[in-house]
Amino acid sequence: MVEKLPKNDPRYQQRSADRTVVDVEELRAFIAGKHRWILSTTRRDGRPQMSLVSGGMTEAGELAIASYPSRAKVKNAKVDAAVSVLVMGESFHDEWIQIDGMARVFDMPEAADGLVAYFRCISGEHPDWDEYRQAMTEQNKSVLLIDITRWSPASRGGFPPELFED
């Protein structure tokens, strides 16, 4: 029989796996301030296409990601709107949540309002929205707005709980 790990041993306390079910308001709070994400779209051959992205949750509760029409993630989301996003903490061992949803892709000029929402949820107010919109037009930006359909518990990897003493 394998001996259980002591719960009060500092070598293991910070490395215990955990899963916490969160409601929509807790999800919003979890995402706030976490803008480094991994977006997963589906390639034409059915395999995942993963991209490091910056994103945020809009006031309307959508996930917003800015990109360009020529990027694989944008092309893939136009063909198959089912996407997943992994929102991570600042360090590798922090909690994370996987969010699944349906993406709507907008290219300029239709993307302008979505890009404003994207900027606001990451950086707040811009000093000159006309200037921002003009820059987005010149850069020919796109925006993915993702309607959330489900999400995982807030999870942290580590030692399984059953390895610890009761």
C-alpha positions in Angstrom: 0.0 0.0 0.0 1.2 3.5 -0.9 1.6 5.9 2.0 -0.5 9.1 1.8 1.2 12.4 1.5 1.0 14.7 4.6 -1.5 17.5 4.0 0.6 20.0 6.1 3.9 19.4 4.3 4.9 22.6 2.6 6.5 20.7 -0.3 3.0 19.5 -1.4 0.6 22.1 -0.2 1.0 24.4 -3.2 1.0 21.5 -5.6 -2.4 19.9 -4.9 -4.7 19.6 -7.8 -8.0 21.5 -7.5 -11.2 22.1 -9.4 -13.7 24.8 -8.4 -17.1 25.1 -10.2 -17.7 28.8 -11.0 -20.9 30.6 -12.0 -21.0 33.3 -14.7 -20.1 36.1 -12.3 -17.2 34.1 -10.9 -16.1 33.4 -14.5 -16.2 37.1 -15.3 -14.1 37.8 -12.2 -11.6 35.0 -13.1 -11.1 36.4 -16.6 -10.7 40.0 -15.4 -7.1 41.1 -15.8 -6.1 37.8 -17.6 -5.5 38.6 -21.2 -3.0 36.0 -22.4 -5.0 33.2 -23.8 -4.8 30.2 -26.1 -7.4 30.0 -28.8 -8.2 26.7 -30.5 -10.0 26.6 -33.8 -10.4 23.6 -36.1 -8.4 23.2 -39.3 -10.0 21.8 -42.5 -8.5 18.4 -41.7 -10.2 18.4 -38.3 -7.1 18.9 -36.2 -6.8 21.8 -33.8 -5.1 25.0 -34.7 -3.9 26.7 -31.5 -2.9 30.3 -31.3 -1.5 32.5 -28.6 -3.8 35.6 -28.4 -4.7 38.6 -26.3 -8.4 38.7 -25.3 -10.9 40.0 -22.9 -14.6 39.7 -21.9 -16.8 42.5 -23.1 -19.5 44.2 -21.1 -22.0 42.1 -23.1 -20.3 38.9 -21.8 -18.6 37.9 -25.1 -15.0 37.0 -25.5 -13.2 39.4 -27.8 -10.0 38.7 -29.8 -8.4 41.0 -32.4 -6.6 39.6 -35.4 -6.2 39.9 -39.2 -8.3 38.4 -42.0 -5.3 36.4 -43.3 -4.6 34.6 -40.0 -5.4 30.9 -39.8 -7.5 31.4 -36.6 -9.8 33.9 -38.5 -10.1 31.7 -41.6 -10.8 28.6 -39.5 -13.4 30.4 -37.3 -15.2 31.5 -40.5 -15.5 27.9 -41.6 -16.2 26.3 -38.2 -17.5 28.7 -35.6 -17.0 26.3 -32.7 -13.9 27.4 -30.8 -12.3 27.0 -27.4 -10.2 29.4 -25.3 -7.9 28.6 -22.4 -7.6 31.4 -19.9 -4.5 31.0 -17.7 -3.2 32.7 -14.7 0.2 34.5 -14.6 2.3 31.5 -13.8 2.2 27.9 -15.1 0.8 26.5 -11.9 -2.0 29.0 -11.5 -5.6 28.1 -12.1 -7.0 28.0 -15.6 -10.4 27.7 -17.2 -11.4 26.3 -20.7 -14.2 28.2 -22.3 -16.1 26.8 -25.3 -18.2 29.0 -27.6 -19.3 30.0 -31.0 -17.2 32.7 -32.8 -18.6 35.4 -35.0 -15.9 37.0 -37.2 -16.0 40.6 -38.4 -13.7 42.2 -40.8 -13.4 45.9 -41.4 -15.5 48.1 -41.6 -18.0 45.9 -39.7 -15.3 45.0 -37.1 -14.9 48.6 -35.8 -17.5 48.3 -32.9 -16.2 44.9 -31.9 -12.6 46.2 -31.8 -13.7 49.1 -29.6 -15.3 46.5 -27.2 -12.0 44.5 -27.4 -9.9 47.6 -26.5 -12.2 48.6 -23.6 -12.2 45.2 -21.9 -8.4 45.0 -22.0 -7.3 48.7 -21.7 -10.3 50.8 -20.7 -11.1 54.0 -22.5 -9.1 55.3 -25.5 -8.3 59.0 -25.5 -9.5 59.3 -29.1 -11.9 56.7 -30.5 -11.9 58.2 -34.0 -8.1 57.8 -34.1 -8.4 54.3 -32.8 -11.0 53.4 -35.4 -8.9 54.9 -38.2 -5.8 52.9 -37.1 -7.9 49.7 -37.1 -9.1 50.5 -40.6 -5.6 51.2 -41.8 -4.3 47.9 -40.3 -7.3 46.0 -41.8 -8.1 44.3 -38.4 -10.6 41.6 -37.7 -12.3 40.8 -34.5 -13.6 37.5 -33.2 -16.6 37.8 -30.8 -17.2 34.5 -29.0 -20.6 33.7 -27.5 -19.8 31.4 -24.5 -21.7 28.1 -24.5 -19.9 26.4 -21.6 -16.9 26.5 -19.4 -14.9 24.2 -17.2 -14.3 24.5 -13.5 -11.4 26.7 -12.4 -8.7 24.0 -12.3 -5.1 23.7 -11.1 -2.9 20.8 -11.9 -0.8 19.0 -9.3 -1.0 16.0 -7.0 -4.4 14.3 -7.1 -6.3 14.9 -3.8 -6.5 11.1 -3.1 -2.8 11.0 -2.5 -3.1 13.1 0.6 -3.9 12.0 4.2 -7.6 12.5 5.3 
